[in-house]
Amino acid sequence: MKILLVIPPTSYVNYPITESGLYCAYLRQAGHSVDLLELNIDLLNHFIKEEGDNICSSFGKGINVNSLVFLHTVGDIFEDTNAEYLLDFLDRSSHIQERLLDSISEYDTVLFVFQYIRTYPSILPWVLDSAEEIKELRKNITIGLVGHGLRSFPSKTFKHVLEESSIDSVFLLEEWDLPEYINENGLFVVPPKHSLKGILNPDLSIYRTKEYLNNRMGTNVVNIFASRGCGGSCVFCNERYTFRGVRQRPPQEVAEEMVRMKEEYNIKLFRFSDSRLNHCKNDLLDLAKHIKNKGLNDMYWVGMLQANHPITKGEADFLYASGCRALWSGIENGSKEIIDLLDKDVEIGQLESIARNLSNAGISFVTLWIKNAPWDNRASITETKKLQGIVRNSGGGVHDTGFRLYAKSRAGKSAKLLASLNIKANPPDKFTTVIKYSAINQPTTPEQELNNNESFIYSIENMPLCSEL
């Protein structure tokens, strides 16, 4: 069978997401012929050509916008917070769909890949319209949707897709393997494996790697994973429901994959996409040990740290020696009361020593905080600013992120739960936040007087840009 994997236009462009490469590896192992069409790169190139001058002018007169700042800003535009702007540009770029239609003639199956997290759910109407156009040209071709990103869609969406559109199949994947044949209508859920031992390495030869933003700056970077799932129970997150438990790859296999990518594709920087690298403290150190034992001096890695265990000076030095150059951690709030309310597994009393030890070792430590959240009050905002100051003074970085509520999180499923969080955090004698619900039940909050106006448009504080590594 000849299969065309298609990355939709509004998908991640900073570096290649290896999900498509993993599908390719499994499908080729099963005897299929597979190619990849990166419509995200086609739209990126067109966007830079058409909108480049407007982006530069938006910085204001007298500001010298170098290529690094420019590409960083373009990457921000392709994030899902800018969906409306980018989708409007896509509507004015008809040649993107024409490129897709011109590419299908030799294939039996077309699979649109909804890559985990980084593919807009809002691109689905464009995909369905394209599928209809494909069927008009090739009535017998099979069209499917595949990928972890589909798990953020409500069930009624799949019912519509399968009953009322030109899509033949939808694959919700717990792991990377696809059914050997894709030849019937329906909704397929591949059950999770109990072990991730022996997961195939992604085939990176199918990507136009040099056209992704970080790679244009001279740094070859891809994502990699050492585990799937999350043991946390944060009320605003859907990670634990997406992957149904925590499963880990043997760390020696992870290190071997990194070496192979380095040798075959000259990849020098690996971005771990795990929800956390330390499901327990020893996980992080064990992974670092296997990477260090490979003895490669110019291979670096970054990832997510759960700040619930101390990191000693010796451990920080060991992480640096293994190639670790940056770790970031979701702290969310400086109030212990709010942290407990969110069911967040963070020990805020450890932050000062973690930031200091990592920073002294040469590892950038960036903390992430939720801004304008419905559970904030005067006291929690003040405590957050105080703790952020401690992190900064200890060598760490601070990055405020906007409040987002995932539909399949505990709070996302229950408006009552979200409302109760707001009431508990903001009783009548405190500062009360007003919550407004849109059609999709995503709360928005008015600007709060105690929020600062710090801008992170040029870079995230204390986070080295990839080219600096």
Residue pairs with C-beta under 8 A, 6 or more apart in sequence:
1 32
1 33
1 108
1 109
1 181
1 182
2 32
2 33
2 34
2 106
2 107
2 108
2 109
3 27
3 32
3 33
3 34
3 35
3 107
3 108
3 109
3 110
3 111
3 182
4 34
4 35
4 36
4 37
4 103
4 104
4 107
4 109
4 110
4 111
5 20
5 23
5 24
5 34
5 35
5 36
5 37
5 111
5 113
5 206
6 36
6 37
6 39
6 100
6 110
6 111
6 112
6 113
7 20
7 36
7 37
7 38
7 39
7 40
7 113
7 115
7 119
8 39
8 40
8 112
8 113
8 114
8 119
8 120
8 123
8 126
8 127
9 39
9 40
9 42
9 43
9 90
9 93
9 96
9 123
9 126
10 40
10 43
10 78
10 83
10 86
10 87
10 90
10 119
10 120
10 122
10 123
11 17
11 39
11 40
11 78
11 115
11 118
11 119
11 120
11 123
12 40
12 78
12 115
12 118
12 119
13 40
13 41
13 44
13 74
13 75
13 78
13 212
13 213
14 75
14 78
14 212
14 213
14 214
15 212
15 213
15 214
15 215
15 221
15 222
15 223
15 271
16 204
16 207
16 209
16 212
16 222
16 223
17 115
17 116
17 118
17 223
18 202
18 204
18 222
18 223
18 224
19 113
19 115
19 116
19 147
19 148
19 176
19 202
20 36
20 113
20 115
20 202
20 206
20 207
21 202
21 203
21 204
21 206
21 207
22 176
22 199
22 200
22 202
22 203
23 34
23 111
23 113
23 146
23 176
23 178
24 34
24 36
24 202
24 203
24 206
25 176
25 200
25 201
25 202
25 203
26 176
26 177
26 178
26 200
27 34
27 178
28 34
28 203
29 200
30 178
30 180
34 206
35 107
35 206
36 206
36 207
37 99
37 100
37 103
38 207
38 208
38 211
39 96
39 99
39 100
40 78
41 208
41 211
41 212
42 96
42 99
43 86
43 89
43 90
43 93
43 96
44 74
44 78
44 211
44 213
45 211
46 93
46 95
46 96
47 74
47 77
47 86
47 89
48 74
50 89
51 89
52 70
55 65
55 70
55 73
55 74
55 77
56 65
56 70
59 65
59 69
67 217
68 217
68 465
68 467
69 458
71 213
71 216
71 217
72 213
72 458
72 459
72 465
73 457
74 213
75 213
76 82
76 457
77 85
77 86
78 86
80 118
80 120
81 402
83 120
83 122
84 122
86 120
87 120
87 122
87 123
87 126
90 96
90 126
97 126
97 129
97 130
97 133
100 130
100 134
101 130
101 133
101 134
101 137
104 110
104 134
104 137
104 138
104 141
105 138
107 141
108 141
108 142
109 141
109 142
109 143
109 144
109 182
110 131
110 134
110 141
110 142
110 143
110 144
111 143
111 144
111 145
111 146
111 171
111 182
112 127
112 131
112 143
112 144
112 145
112 146
113 119
113 146
113 147
114 145
114 146
114 147
114 148
114 149
114 150
115 147
115 148
115 149
116 147
116 148
116 149
116 273
117 148
117 149
118 149
119 147
119 149
121 149
121 152
121 153
124 153
124 157
124 161
127 145
128 161
128 165
128 166
128 167
131 143
131 165
131 166
131 167
132 165
132 166
134 141
134 143
134 166
135 141
135 143
135 166
142 168
142 169
142 182
142 183
143 166
143 167
143 168
143 169
144 167
144 168
144 169
144 170
144 171
144 182
145 161
145 167
145 169
145 170
145 171
146 170
146 171
146 173
146 178
147 171
147 173
148 173
148 242
150 158
150 170
150 171
150 172
151 172
151 238
151 241
151 242
151 408
152 238
152 242
152 406
152 407
152 408
154 407
158 170
158 187
161 167
161 170
162 170
162 185
162 186
162 187
168 184
168 185
169 182
169 184
169 185
169 186
169 187
169 188
170 186
170 187
170 188
171 178
171 179
171 182
171 188
171 190
172 187
172 188
172 189
172 190
173 190
174 189
174 190
174 191
174 192
174 193
174 243
174 244
175 190
175 192
175 193
175 196
175 199
175 228
176 199
176 200
177 190
178 190
179 188
179 190
192 243
192 244
192 245
192 247
193 247
194 247
195 247
196 227
196 228
196 247
196 248
196 249
196 250
197 249
197 250
197 253
198 253
199 249
199 253
201 257
201 260
201 261
202 222
204 222
204 261
204 264
204 265
204 267
205 265
209 215
209 220
209 222
209 265
210 216
214 221
214 269
214 466
214 467
215 221
217 465
217 466
217 467
218 467
219 268
219 269
219 466
219 467
219 469
220 265
220 266
220 267
220 268
220 269
221 267
221 268
221 269
221 270
221 271
221 466
222 261
222 265
222 267
222 270
222 271
223 270
223 271
223 272
223 273
224 254
224 257
224 258
224 261
224 270
224 271
224 272
224 273
224 301
225 249
225 272
225 273
225 274
226 248
226 249
226 251
226 254
226 272
226 274
226 277
226 283
226 287
227 246
227 247
227 248
227 249
227 274
227 275
227 277
227 279
227 283
228 243
228 246
228 247
228 248
228 274
229 239
229 240
229 242
229 243
229 244
229 245
229 246
229 247
229 275
230 237
230 239
230 240
230 243
230 246
230 275
230 276
231 240
231 246
231 279
231 345
232 239
232 240
232 275
232 276
232 306
232 343
232 344
232 345
233 240
233 343
233 345
233 410
234 332
234 342
234 343
234 344
234 345
234 409
235 342
235 343
235 409
235 410
235 411
235 417
235 421
236 342
236 370
236 404
236 405
236 406
236 409
236 410
236 411
236 412
237 406
237 409
238 406
238 407
238 408
238 409
238 412
239 275
241 408
241 409
242 408
246 279
248 279
248 283
251 286
251 287
251 289
251 290
252 290
254 287
254 290
254 291
255 287
255 290
255 291
255 293
255 294
256 294
258 267
258 270
258 291
258 294
258 299
258 301
259 294
259 296
259 299
261 267
261 270
262 268
262 296
262 299
267 299
268 298
268 299
268 300
268 469
269 300
269 301
269 302
269 466
269 469
270 299
270 300
270 301
270 302
271 301
271 302
271 303
272 301
272 302
272 303
272 304
274 303
274 304
275 304
276 304
276 305
276 306
277 283
277 284
277 287
277 303
277 304
277 305
277 327
278 284
278 305
278 306
278 308
278 309
279 306
281 309
284 305
284 319
285 315
285 318
285 319
288 318
288 319
288 322
288 324
289 318
289 322
291 299
291 301
291 322
291 323
292 318
292 321
292 322
292 323
296 323
299 323
300 323
300 324
300 325
300 469
301 322
301 323
301 324
301 325
302 324
302 325
302 326
302 327
302 328
303 324
303 327
304 327
304 328
304 329
304 330
305 311
305 327
305 328
305 329
305 354
305 365
306 329
306 345
306 346
307 329
307 331
307 346
307 347
307 348
307 350
307 351
307 354
307 367
308 345
308 346
308 347
308 350
309 347
309 350
310 350
310 353
310 354
311 319
311 353
311 354
311 357
311 358
312 357
313 357
313 360
313 361
315 357
316 357
316 358
316 360
316 361
316 363
317 361
319 327
319 358
319 361
319 363
320 361
320 362
320 363
324 363
325 362
325 363
325 364
325 464
325 469
326 363
326 364
326 365
326 366
326 463
326 464
327 358
327 363
327 364
327 365
327 366
328 365
328 366
328 367
328 368
328 399
328 463
329 346
329 354
329 365
329 366
329 367
329 368
330 344
330 346
330 367
330 368
331 346
331 348
331 351
331 367
331 368
331 369
331 387
332 338
332 339
332 342
332 344
332 346
332 368
332 369
332 370
332 373
333 339
333 342
333 344
333 369
333 370
333 373
333 375
333 376
333 380
333 383
333 384
334 348
334 369
334 380
334 383
334 384
334 385
334 386
334 387
334 388
335 379
335 380
335 383
335 384
336 348
337 380
337 425
338 375
338 376
338 380
338 425
339 346
339 348
341 375
341 421
341 424
341 425
342 375
342 421
348 387
351 367
351 387
351 390
351 391
351 394
351 396
352 390
352 391
352 394
353 394
354 365
354 396
355 365
355 367
355 390
355 391
355 394
355 395
355 396
356 394
356 395
356 396
358 364
358 365
358 395
358 396
359 365
359 394
359 395
359 396
360 395
364 397
364 462
364 463
364 464
365 391
365 395
365 396
365 397
365 462
366 396
366 397
366 398
366 399
366 460
366 461
366 462
366 463
367 388
367 391
367 396
367 397
367 398
367 399
368 399
368 401
369 384
369 388
369 398
369 399
369 400
369 401
370 400
370 401
370 402
370 403
371 400
371 401
371 402
371 403
371 451
372 402
372 403
372 445
372 447
372 448
372 451
373 403
373 445
374 403
374 418
374 421
374 422
374 425
374 433
374 435
374 443
374 445
375 421
375 422
375 424
375 425
375 426
375 433
376 384
376 425
376 426
376 433
376 448
377 425
377 426
377 430
377 431
377 432
377 433
378 430
378 431
378 450
379 430
380 425
381 448
381 450
381 451
382 450
385 450
385 452
388 398
391 397
391 398
392 398
395 462
396 462
397 460
397 461
397 462
397 463
398 461
398 462
399 456
399 460
399 461
399 463
400 454
400 456
403 443
403 445
404 442
405 411
405 412
405 418
405 441
405 442
405 443
406 412
407 413
407 440
407 441
410 417
411 417
411 418
411 421
412 418
412 441
415 437
415 441
418 435
418 443
419 435
422 433
422 435
426 432
426 433
433 445
433 446
433 448
434 445
434 446
435 443
435 444
435 445
436 443
436 444
437 443
438 444
459 465
